[in-house]
Amino acid sequence: MASDSKIPTPAGEVILAHLERQSLSMAEVERRTALSKNTIANAIYGPRQPQRKTIEILAEVLGLPVESLTLPGAPPSLVVRFEGFGTWLLRWRNGSLWIGILGAALTALLLKRSLSTPHLSSAVQGVQFLVILVLLTRLPRGIAPLPLRTEPEQPLRLALAAATDLRRYWGAIWMAWLFLYLGLTAAAFLGVLPSADLPLSNASRWLVVGLNLVQNSATVLLFLAYEVVARPTIAADLSRKQVLPLEAWLAIAVLLPLLEAAVLALGIGWELQQWFGWLSGFGQGTALALFVGRLDSKYIDPPPWVIASLYLYACIQGAWPVFQSHPQLMLVLTFLALVLKCLLFLFVAWLFESRVLLYFLERLRQLDEGVRKERSEFLSRLP
């Protein structure tokens, strides 16, 4: 099947290799596909770019995914064009972007009217709740379907399983945030939201316990999401190999609020209870920073401004308890936190939709398997 006088294209090399492995001749391929000999030869050697339909027919006969014949270096018409985050973000039909813009604008308007008050109104909290609620309906359902004609290879299967786990955690994180802002909205409406200028009522202190419980749940889920993007969490047999099982993580999320409830039941002062708020805030800020940090990879190649903005969001999240004693600063940071939360949503949505996440997770496993050996070999060569 090979020709000594012609050099196959990158896609042609894949075709020739599979023809040799399957002991298929040109005549057999012609018979199975009804393609002419010249059409098949052109798909392998060029010089003209083969039609997409020709590639699809050959891929089906050889039992190959179409993507294997559209690798980088193949004819330009066959290469899947990569869409960076900036281009994807500025699509006019990007509904999530418009939801974030509308929510931020409405929040800014309401905050401007609240400049004379020392606390956030129920309307401000309600807008944030609604933004999260609408974004929840637009959560990525997972990696966009892959048009594979055969069973995916093991590395891709493992990456798909890890991406499924990440999607599950990501949805649960936003659900926890939804309940957090539902509680804040109801508390603001009922007038029991903690405020810097008013003494805390018993109801407000118990409210803080409940809010910390919800926030700690989101923190645990962020740690689980970080674990997926930090190291391979799917074994070769598709079982999970996490540092701690999910039940243990949830127990950790509940432990601190239980201790806080005990402090409250014993009638110990508010100053001690505030420490639990600090732990809750710093915990979520740390988890968010870890998650964002792992996404700052050359395998993803995010815009630097996105990573810097999300690190800023992690700082705001971690130090949130102290801002409650600075009302004017809290109003400004409330607006900024909503904008950055929407940016985080959009960035992760792009990872799923573009399938860059699959590439990252597959390369992450290869790096994890080889880096220790390569590091040892490198260090052994040093004097």
N, C-alpha and C positions, 0 to 999 in steps of 0.2 A: 504493500500500500504506500510505503514511503517513496519519495522521489529524490534521487541524488542531485538533480539539476535545479530543484526548487527548495526554498527555505520556508517552512510553515510559519504562519502567524502564531502568536501566543495561544489563541483559541484553537488553531489547527494542531498545535502540539498536544493539547488535551484530547482532541478527537483522535489523533493518531495513536496515542498511548492506549486509549480505551479500545480502539479497533484491534490493536495487537493483543491486548489482554483477552479480548473476547474472540480472537481468531476470526474476525469478520473481514470479508473482502469487499472491494468497491461494488462488485456486482450484487452481493447480498444486501448492502446498504441501499443500492438503487431499487432492488426488488421490494424491500420493506417500506421504503419511503416514497416511491414514485418520483424521486428527484433524479434529474439527469446527472450523468457522470461529470459534465462540466460544472454544474451547479455545486456538486459536492466538492470537486477539486478547488473551485473558487472559494468555498467556505474554509478550506484548509490552508490554501496557499495564497489566496488573493489573485490578482491585485485589487479587484473591486471589493467593496464592502458587501458582505452577504446580507440579504434581507433578514429581518428579525424572525419572520416565519420559518425561514430555512434553518436558522439556529435552533428554534424551538422544536422543529421536527427531528433534527439530528440529536438533540439532547434527549428527546423522548425515546428514540430508538436505542441509544447507548445507555439509557438508564442514568442520566446525569441531570443534576439541577441546572437550569439555564444559567444561573449565576456563575457556574464553573467555566462557562464559555464567554463570560463578560468580565473577565478579570482586568485589573489595571494593565494597560499595555495592549489590550485588544483594540480592534478598530473603534474609533471615537463614537460611532453610532451605536455601539453595543455596550458602552461603559455607562453604568448607573451613576448619574451625576450626584455628587454629595452636596447637600444644602446645609451650610453652616448655621449656627444659632442666630446670628444677626439677621441673615436673610429670612430665615424661618419666622423670626419674631415679628418682622415688619410686614408680613403678609396682610393685605387688607381684609382677608377673610379669616384672620386669626381671632376667633370669638373670645378666647380666654384673655387676650390682650385688651380687647375693648371692655370686657367685664372689669378688669383691673383698673383701667383708666377711669371708667365711670364711677367705680367704687371709691377711688382715691379722690376724684373731684368732689363727690358728694361729701366725703369725710372731711376734706379741707374746708368746705363751706360750713359744715356744722361745727367744726372746731373753731373757726373764726368767730362764730357767734358765742362760743363757750369761753372766750379768752378772759372774761370777767369772772368766771366761776372756777373754783379750785378743784373740780372733779369732772369726770367725763359724763356726759348726759347719756340717757338710755338710747337716744337716737343715734349717737356715734357708735355705741356698742352694737346697736341693731344693724347698722349698715355693714359693719365688719362681719357680723354673723351671716347676713344675707350674701355678701361676697363669697364667703367660704362655702355656703350652701350651694350657690350656683356653680362655683368651681368644682365642687364635689361631683356634680352631674357631668362634668367634662373630664374627669380623671381618665387617663389612658387605661384602656382595658388590658393592656399588655403590649408586647411587641406586635407590630403590624404583621399579619399573616405572611409567611414565607411561601412562595410558589414552588415548593419542592416536589419533585416527581418521585423521589425515592426517600427512604428513611434517612434523616439527617445523621451525619457522622457524630461520634461520641462527644468530641469537644463542643459541637454546636448544641447537642442535646443537653449537656451540663450547663451551658450558658443560658439556654432557654429556661431551664428549671430554676436557676438563680434569679433570672429576670422575673419569673413568676412570683418568687418569694418577695422580691423587692416591691413588685406592684401590690402585693397583699399588705405589706407593712406600710407602704406609702398611702394607700387608701385608709388604713386604720389611723395613721397619724392625723390626716385631715379630718377624720371623723371625731377624733379626740379634741382637736382644735374647735370643731363645730360645737361640741358640747361645752367647751370652755367659754366660748363667746355667748352661747345661749345662757349660761349661768350668769355671766357678767351683765348681759342685757336685762335679764329678769331682776337681778340685784339692783341695778341702777334704777329700773322702773319702780321697784318697791322701796327704794331709798335706804337699802341696807348695804350698799357698796362701800367698802372702807374708804375713808377720806382723810386727808391730812389735817383739815380744820375742825373735824368733829371727833368726839370721843367714840371709841369703838363700842358698839352694843354687843350683847352676847350673840345675837343672830349674825352680826357681821363676822365675829370670830369663828363661828361654826361654818359660815360661808367660805371663809379663807381655807379651812380644812378641806372642804369639798373641792374647791378650785385647785388646790395643790395636788389632790388625788388625781384629778383629770390631767393636769399638766405633767405629773410624774408618769402617767401612762403614755403620754405622747413622747416623753423623754426616753422611756424604755424602748418604744417602737423605733425611735431615731437611732438608738444604739444598735438595734437589730438590723436596721437598714444600713448602718455604717459597716456592720460585720459582713454583709453581703458584698459590699464594694471594696472591702479591705483585704479579704482573703477568701479562697474557695470554701464555700459552705456546703457544697453538694459533693458527696462522695461518688466514686465511679459507678456504684450501684443505685445512684439517685437518692440515697438516704442523706439526711441532714447531719452535719458534723459541726454544730455550734459550740461555742464556749460554754454556754448555759442553755438548757431547754427553755422553751417559751414560758412554761409554768414558773420557773425560777425567776425569770425576769419580771413577770407580773407580781410575784411575791415581793420583790424588791420595791416595785412601784407602790404597793399598798403599805409596806412597813413604815415608811416615814409618816404618812398621814395618820396611821394608828398611834404612833408615838405622839404626834401633835395633838390628836384627840385626847390622849391620856393627860397631856399637859393641860389642856383646856378643862377637862373634867376635874382635875385636881385644883383648879382655880389659880394656877401659877400665872404670873404677870404676862402682859402682851409682849414685853421685850424678849422673853424667851421664845414665845411663839413666832416672833419675827424671824428667828434663825431658821425655822423650817421653810419660810418663804425664800430666804436667801439660798438655802440648799436646793430648793425646787428650781429657782431661776438659774443658778449657776449650773445645775445639772443639765437643764435643757440647752443652755448656751454652749456647754461643752460638747454635748451630743451633736448639736447642729454644726459646730465648728469641725468636729471629726468627720462628719458626713460630707460636708462641703470640701474639706481638704482632700479627701480621697478622689473627688471628682475633678480636681485640678491636676489632670494627668495628660501627657502628650497623646495617649491613646484616645482621649476625648478632645483635647486642644480647645478648651473653652476660652472665650474672650477674657482678658485679665480683669476688665472692669466688672464682669459678672461675679467672678470669684471674690474680688475685693468688696463688692456690695454685699454679698452673702456673708462674708466674715463680719462686716459691720452689723448685719442683722443678728448674728450670733452674739456679738458684744451687747447689743441692745437687749436681747432676750435674757442674757445672763445677769445684767445689772438692773433689770426691771424693778425689783423691789425698792431700790433706793430712789428711783424717779418719782415714786408716789409721794415723797416728801417735798418735791419740787414741781408744783402743779403746772406752771407754764412750760417747763421743759417736757413734762409728761405729755402735754397736748401735741407738741411738735413731734416727739418721738412716736406717738401713737400713729400719726399720719405716715411717718417714715417706715414704721414697722409693717403697716399694711402694704405699702408699695413693695417693700422687699419680700414680703411673704408671697405676693403675686409673682414677683420675679423668680422666686424659688420654684413655684408651681410651674411656670412657663419653661424654665430650664430643664426640669425633670421631664416634663411633657415632651420636649424636643428630643431628649435622650431616647425615649421610648419610640416616638414616631419616626425618627431618622434611623433607628436601629443601631445607632452608635453604641448604645448600651451593650448590645450583643458582642460587638467587636471588643469593647473594653473588658467585659467579663471573660471572654475566651482568652484574650491576651494576658489577663490577670492570672489565670490558671497556669499558663505556660511560664510566666515570669516567676510565679511562686514555686514551680517545680524545678526550675533551672538556676535560680539566682543563688541559692545556697552553695551549690556545687561550683558555680562560676566564681563566687566570692572566695571559696576555699582555694581553688586553683590559682586565682590571682594572688592571694596573700602568700601562698606557698612559693611563688616565684620571686617574692621580694627578699632581699638579703636580710 
